[in-house]
Amino acid sequence: MRPLVRIMLRDSLRQIRHIAAVPHAEARGQVAEVYAQARREFGVVAPPLALHSPAPEALAASWLLLRETLLAQGRVSRAAKEAVATAISRANDCPYCVEVHEAKLATLTGADAHGPLADWADRNALGPAEEEPRPFDAADAPEILGTAVTFHYLNRMVRLFLPDSPVPDAAPAAGRGPVMRMVARAMRPDAGTAVTPGTALGLLPTAPLPAGLDWAKPNLAVAGALARAVASVDAAAERWVPEPVRDLLHTELAVHDGTVPGPTRTWLAEATDGLDAGHLPAARLALLVALNPHQITDADLEEFRALHPEDRELVELASWAALTAAVRIGARFAETARSLTSAAG
């Protein structure tokens, strides 16, 4: 069954929009290494991973995040983490991710036991994290909160680069369920392969943990993945994204309460007012990816590509904006934990 699914997923790379993913047969260097690890430890090179392939460092960062939070065999069950991934994806209105991870959750033992955890993830996905007891132990926080951060990141990338469903529109409605169940069952390591925490960290250089993610420190693998992924994605952006654009995104996220802006784009015009014309396309796209990817238009992408035509640049900008937003959301978990501790004292 799995060889068939792998063939299907190779074809599904054609679903990726706006960029050309590196085909499996043409992968070299870091891209080939990530593809090989993903096939061995995840079962497939899924489109949400492959869409990063024009930017090898972003690809490695996305794989580290996914592997060390969702896939690695740690304290927290895969079912619990899939419940979090599904809830975050639903709150972010990412139907592609909901369909995939809901299908995977249905194949796992104990899938029905994580309702309170999914409810908590849903309530805390948008807006300030609620000051309420968490339905998990402190020792489980790195994996659970790490999974939440990973899917806040991936949801934003998927909304830009993939359609609403992994199943082609032409597929008969009656066949969608069986196809997704087949794909979900194939999303597992090769026989005899243990997904040991931390063994993929060498894909990216060591780096300090970003401020606000102290909840990850007890788990060296999760902390290492977050630190290395953020540092690598930031470094790629710093090489070419104009400083005023980077400063603007950080300024907007610092005061953002998590509520999705809209329904008009007045907020975007106000946020970018006063920027040089040459910085506007990158600034608009970065803010949209971070705060409301549903509002991205073809015109936004065309204006960006007129100045930055390479696929690598589009992936790097989107990856940086999405991960910066996800880290800001992750930092709110630490803020809430401090307020709960103060209240208890």
N, C-alpha and C positions, 0 to 999 in steps of 0.2 A: 504493500500500500504506500509506504513512504517514498519509494522512487517515483511513483505516479504523482504524488503531491509535490515533490521537488520539481518535476517537469511542469506541473501546473503553475507553480510559483515563479519559475523562470519566465513563463509566458506572462505572468501577472506583473512583471516589471514594466510592461507596456502601459500599465495603468498609471504609472508615475507621471505626473504632469510637470511641465515647465522646465525640466532638466532631463538629461539622458543618464540613467544609472549605468554604472560599469557592468557589462555582462560578466557572468561567472567565468567564461572561458578567457576573458581579457584581463581579469584581475591580476595585479602584480603587487609586490611589496606589502605595505600595511593593509591595503584593501584585500589582497588575497589571504593574508593571515586572519583578518577578522571574519571573512567569509568562511574560512575553514573552521574556525572556532565555533561560529554560529551553527554551521551544519552539524558539527559533532555534539554540541552541548544544548542546542535549541531544536535541532532537527531540521531546520529550514533557514534560509536567508530571506526573511520576510520583507515585503516592500517597505514597511516603516523603517527598517534598518538600511536596506539597499539604497533608499533615496538619498542617504548621506554620502554615497560613494564618490561623487565628484570632489569631495573635500575629505581626504583620508583621515585627518585628525578629528574632524567632526564625526566621522564614521566610528573611529575607535572610541571616542567619548560616549557616543550613544550606546555602543555595545557594552562598555564598562558599566554604565548606569543600569541598563536592562539586566545584565548578567548578575551583578553583585546585589541588586535589590530584589528582583523578582525570581531569578532562576537558581541562584546558589543555594545549596542545601544548608541552611542555618537553623536558627531556633524556631522560626515561624513557618508554618506549613505553606505549601504552594497554593492550596485552596484559599487560605486567608489572604494571601497577597493578591491572588487573582480577584477576590471579592473587592479589595481596595482598588485595584486597577480598573475594574468594571465600573465601580461607583464614581471614581474621579472622571472617567471618560464620559459617563452619562451626564454628570454635572457640567462638564465642559462642552456638551453637545457634540461629541465626536462619535457618530454612529459607526464608522469603520472600526474603531477600537472597541466599542461596546460589543459589536457583533463577534469579533475575534475572541475577546477575553470572556465574554459570557459563554461562548461555545466551549472554550477550554475549561472554564469553571465547572460546567456541567459534566465533564468527564472525570472529575476528581472526587476522591473519597472525602466525605464530610463537607460537601459544597453547601449544604443547607444550614450548617452550624454557624455561619458568620454573618447573619443578619444584623446584629448590633454593630459589628465592625463596619459593614457596608453603610449602614445608616449614619454612623459617625463620620465616615469619609465623605459621604454626600453632603452632610450639613456643614462640614468644614472646608469643602472644596472652593466655595465662592465666598467672598467677604471675609471679615476678621474671624479667625478661629474661635469657636465658642469656648467660654470658660466653664467647662464641665468635666467631670471625671472621664478619662479615656477608657474604652473597653479593651485595654491590653496592658500588659506589664511594662514597666520602664525598660526592662532588658530587651523587650521586643520592639521598642520604639525605632531603633535605627533601620530595621528592615521594613517596618510598616510605613514610617514617615518617608523613608528613602524611596519606597515604591510610589508613594503619593507624588513626590517631587519628580520622579522619572516620568510619570504619566502626565503630569502638568506640562512637562517638556514635550513628550512624544505627541500628545493630543494636538498641540499647536503646530508641530511639523506636519502631522498627518492632515490636518485641516487645509494646509496650504498645498501639499504635494499629492494627495491621494483623493479618490472619489469617496462617496458616502458608504460604499460597501466593497468588501474584497471580492464579492461575487459579481461577475459582469452583468450588466443590465439585461443582456440578451438571454441569460439563463432562465429556464422556466421556474416559476415561483415554487412549484412542488419540489424542485431539486436543490433549492438553496440550503435547506436544513441538512440534508445528507452530505452535501459538499462541505459545509462548515464543520460538521462532526468529523468528517474524514481529515480535514486540515487540523482540527484541534487535537485529534489523537496522534497525529504525526509530530506535533510540537512537543517533543521529548528528546532527551539525550540518546545517543547511540547506546546499544546494549553494552553494559559493563562500564559505561562512562559516568564517573562521579563529577558533579559540578561543584568542585571544592571552592569555598570562598577565597578570594584573593589571588588565585593563580593567574588571572588575566591582567593584573594591574601593571605588569611590565610593558604593556602596549603603549603607555604614556608615562612621561617623567613624573617623579614625585613632586608634590606641591602641598602648600599649607591648606587646611580646611577653611573655606570661606566663613567670614563672620556670620553669626546667626545660625549656623548648622551644628552647634555643639552637641545637640541630641544624637548625632551620628558617632561621636567619639568612642563610645564603648564597643563599637563594632569596627575593627580596623579595616575590614574589606569594604564595607559600605562607606566609611569615612574616606578611605583612599580613593574609591571610585568617584565620589563627589568632588573631592579636591582636585584630582587629576583631570577630570572631565571639564570642570569649570575653568581651570587654569589654561588648558589647551584651547578651549573655545574662545576664551577671552584673548589669548595671545594671537589667534588667527584674526580676530576682529581688530585688535590694536595695530596690526600690520597695514591695514588699508581703510577701515571704516573711519571717517572723519571724526576728530575729537568732539566737535560740537554735537554730532549725532549721538555719540556714546554718552556724553554728559546729559543730553536731553532725556534719553531713556532712563538713566539712573535717577534723574530728578523726578520724572513722572512716576516711576515705580515707588519712590520713597514716600510719596503722599497718596498713593493709590490704595483704596480700601478693599480691593478685590472685586468690586462690582463691575460687571461688564458694561463699558460705556456704550451709549447709543440712545435711541435707535438711529438718529441721524449721525453724520460725521462732523458735526459742529465741534465736538471735543478735539478732533484731530486738527482741524484748522486752527483752533485756539492754541493747542500745544506747540504747533510748528510755526506760529506767527513770529516773524522776525528773523528766521533762519535765512542764510544765503540760499539763493535759488539752486545752486549746485548741490546743496546738501538735502534739499527737500525730498527727492525720491527715496533716498536711503532712510531718512528720518521717518517719513510716513510709513514705509513698509515695516521698519523695525517696531514702531509703536503699534501698528495693526497686528503683527504677529504676536506681540507680547500681551496686548490688551483685548483685542477683538478680531481674531483671524477671519471670522465670518464676513467682515466688511471689506476684505481684500478684493480688489477688482482687477480685471485684465489691464486696465489703464495704469494702475499702480505698478504692475509688473513691467509693462512696456516702458514706462518712464524710468524705472530702475535699470532695466536692461540697456536702455539707450546710453547710459553712463557706465554701466558695469555689465558687459555682455557675457562674461564667463559663467558657466554653471557653478563653478567653485565659489564665486562671489555670492551668488544667490543663496547657496546652501550655507555658507559661512555667516552671512548676515542673519538669515532666519534662525540658524542654530544658536547664534549668540543672543538674539532677542528672546527666543523661546526659553533658553536656559537661564538667562538673567531674570526673567519673570518667574520661572519655576523656583529658583533659589530664593527670591523675595517671598514667595508663598511659603517655602520651607522655613524661612526665618520667623514667620509668624507663629509657627508651632513652638519655637523656643520662647517667644514673647509670652505666649499663653501659659506655658509651663512655669515661667517665672511669676506670673500673676497668681497662678493657683498656689504656688509655694508660699508667696507672701500672704495670701488670704488664710492659708492653713496655719501660718505662724501667728 
